[in-house]
Amino acid sequence: MDATSPRKENEKIAQVRSFMGKRIKVVISDGRIITGKFYCFDQQGNILVSEAEEEKPKKEVTGVLGANRLLGIALIPFKFVLECFIDQNDEKRADRSTTNIESNTTIPIASSSTETTV
């Protein structure tokens, strides 16, 4: 471990702290999308989301979206996370709808298929 590693780690921690309370969108392995406010994550990478809403994927045959449901607080195990995005325009957004987070306005912060990019 070199002398700059603790500093880089502190910068990453500060970056994650800056995401707290912002809108988050988490795509999980079964196709569901969980949106809400990023609350925290633990050492294993599990993500805690408050004001969480679950969006089920649309069915391929009918093209009908599955029903959305409010979850309240959700703990998402890291092993099921495919993609995770933080909405960078959260403060500017007048519409607080949890389903309007677009990938072009987000920063990817985690993916179980690769190393965490935070």
C-alpha positions, 0 to 999 in steps of 0.5 A: 500500500502506498502513501497516497492510498488513505487520501484516495480512500478519503476522497472516495468516502467524501464523494459517497457522502455527497451522494447521500440524500440524492435520488438513486436508481438501482437496477437489480438482477431480476429486472426490477428497478428500485428508485428513491433516496440514497441513504447509505451502503455498508462494507459489503456494498449493500445499498439502503434506499429510503422513500423506495419505489419498485418498478417491475419490468414490462412483460415481453409478450404483452408490453404492459408495465408491471405494477409499481409499489412503494417500499418505504425503506429498502435494503438491496444486497450488492450481489443483486445490483447490476447498475446504480445511478445517482441523479446529479440534477436532484436539487434542480428538479421540480418534479420529484417523481422517482421514475424520472431519473435518466441515465444521461443525468446520472453518475454510475456508482456501482455494478456487481459485474465490475469493481465499485467505481466510487 
